[in-house]
Structures are given as structure tokens and as C-alpha cells.
Amino acid sequence: MRIGMIADLYKPHISGVTNYISLSKQYLEKRGHEVFVFTFGSEAYIDDESNIIRSPGVPVSATGMHFNLNYSKQARHLLRTMDIVHVHHPFISGPLAIRYCRPYNTPIMFTSHTRYDLYAQAYLPAVADLIGETAIQAYLPAFCRLCDRVIAPSQGMQDVLIRLGVDSPIHVVPNGVDLRPFKKKAQTIDRSELGFNNDDIVLIFVGRLGVEKNLAFLLRAFLGVAQAYSNVKLLLVGSGPEKENLQYQLKLVDPTESLAHFAGFVPYDQLPGYLATSDAFVTASVTEVHPLSVIEAMAAGLPVLGISSPGIGDTIHDSINGLIAQDNDIASFTAKMVRLVTSHDERQRMGKQASIDADKYDIENTTDLMIQNYRDVIDQSAERKVSLSKRIFRALSRQSS
């Protein structure tokens, strides 16, 4: 198959969606398929992989995004040769897929990766009602009806799409994760380099330090626990606009800056070492629909503390492979964190189960599921073409008789 992945932005931008597209492309190519990524950006950027088709666009601030409502002539011509296109962002890439692929009867599949309504509330609260859920309810169902298949990465995201008014059939296919680097025993980071001791209980968060991750909430809970248990530490891996604010909030309570360590951006191949040096993974985000960093932590054998929400609630089972706090309740979340840091045996038990449960998200398994979805959609599209041809032929035959 010739598969076109369509995304608003791609490398060098780093995100869960970007990582997923790159990994999925790699494993589909291993199975003998040709995969092209259609996106926007500087044509001067040198990619480290083949078949990345960039159309020029206007840079949008420091987001890494380039804005355009058209593809280049080269991209348009190449799109016509695809057996199927897979849309990963609905608002810019989605309409372009409809415009350029529908006239040539190229099948279109769409994966909804993000809680766009919650992102709007996080970044543009003053107009969230206008561009948040209300706007999505007006746009997303109509867009999905124009696609041949809609994919949700989790059951929780499927429920969200239905609540938003999507009435097209929705298939659940988890986004795959390469578990191998996290399953094998990784070289741990020297805790003294982080300012921690071997006797400390280290809680780790990995991800973008952005307001949508609810990190201020996480920090409040952690500081409450750390004041009661002096051996509890927080390791934050990642970068983002909230970093300075979090450091400021931390310093108000901890002038010595001994309770937490900001590791900043860490190359992906070094991430298993940071997870291996930690005791549990913590997140307060409720915007994840398929939490890749959580699954990677599980594969590394860490129990996870999170908040019940689509994605997290599908992945973490309370008291089995981690702990789940209900709603955005600081008291509940803090109590769960206390339980996590004070019960060594339970942490060990849940961590072992987490490693087992992560196997369902192995990229090898999810690639098989996605290939089957591609083939089903292509076959259904071919049947429609044959049916349409037959109807046209019968109509013309009646006119000539």
C-alpha cells in the first residue's frame, strides 16, 4: 500500500502525535508499505527519514507550526497516487485531505488524537465557549461524515467523540508504542546528579511542561506530600512554557530547591534511564486520549498515579497497575500520592502488573490492527466504485435502449 499520513506539523516539532506518526511510519515500512508524510514547514529543513513532503507556510510564532490552506503542486500530485490517506489533525489537514483526495476517490481515514475542547480551555479560556466544545460540535461530526473511517485511540476518546456529536462509526485502535527500550533493563541515572539520595522515593513526570498538563495541580499535591515525607522527590522531564512558573512556585516553598529536579528536554533514547531511576510515574493531566508517556512508564515497570479521564482511565486500573483519583480533586489526588509513596510492597506489585498490561500497546500488535483497518477501508472504497460504475452503466443502457 501507498499510505499518506497528513499532519499540520511534523519534525522537528516534538509531540505525542509526531512521535506516533514517525513510529507508525517506521513499522509500516518494515512490513513493506510505502508511507509519505504530508505536512508544512521550511523546505530547507533536512529530514532524517525519507518521503517527508513539506509544503511552505507562514511560521506561527514559536509554535513550530507553519500555516497554509494549500499544498504545493508537488504534494497535490503525489497525494493522487496514494491508496489511502490518514489524517492526524482535523482543522487544517482535514479539509485539505477532503479537497484534494475526494475528487480522486482516495479513501480517507481520521484518527482523533486530542481533546481539542480542553486545549482551548487551557490556552484561550476567554473564548473557550466559542472555539471550544461548541465549535467542535459544529465542525467535527460533519468532518467525520466525510471520512471513510474514524479511529479513536481509546474507548474513552470514542465516548468523547460520541458526546461531541460524531455519529459516524468509530473504531478503537490504540496508538502503538515501541516497548523494547523500556522493557529491557536500562542504565539508571546517578541519583546524586539529580540531587537525590538512593533512599528517596522519586516520582517522575515526563511530558511537555504546558498548562494543559495540569502541572500546577500536580505540584500542589506533591508539595503537600513532601512536607510530610521528607524523602519524597519529584523529577520533571521535559520542557515547555510552564517551566519558569513551576520553578517559581517550587522556590516559594523550597528555597533550597532540593525537593524537585527539572531535567529539561531529554533525548528519547535516554528516557528509559530516567524511568529506571524512578519509583513511580505521576500525572494530573486530563487532556490525554492515549497517554504515550504513561504507557512507556508502565513498560518500564512503574505504577502510575493519575486522574480519571479518557485515556488515563482506559489505561490505569485503580489498585491494579496504579492509582486513580476521581475528578480534579486535590485532596483525593494527594491521598493517593501518599498511599503510593508509603506502601513499598504495593508499589512493587502494581509496577509488575503495569509492565504486563503495557504489552497490549506494543507497536507490533497495533500495526497489524491498523493495516487491517487500511485494507478494510480500501476494499470498501473499491466496492463503492464498482457499485457506482454499475449504476452509471445501467443508466446509460436504459437511455440508449
Secondary structure, DSSP 8 states (H G I E B T S, - for coil): -EEEEE-S--TTS--HHHHHHHHHHHHHHHTT-EEEEEEES-TT---SSS-EEEE--EEETTTTEEE-SS--HHHHHHHTT-SEEEES-TTTHHHHHHHHHGGGT--EEEE--B-HHHHHHHH-GGGHHHHSHHHHHHHHHHHHHTSSEEEESSHHHHHHHHHTT--S-EEE----B--HHHHS------HHHHT--TTSEEEEEES--SGGGTHHHHHHHHHHHHHH-TTEEEEEE---TTHHHHHHHHHHH-TT--SEEEEES--GGGHHHHHHT-SEEE---S-BSS-HHHHHHHHTT--EEEESSTTHHHH--BTTTEEEE-TT-HHHHHHHHHHHHH-HHHHHHHHHHHHHHGGGGBHHHHHHHHHHHHHHHHHHHHHHHHHHHHHHHHHHHHHH-
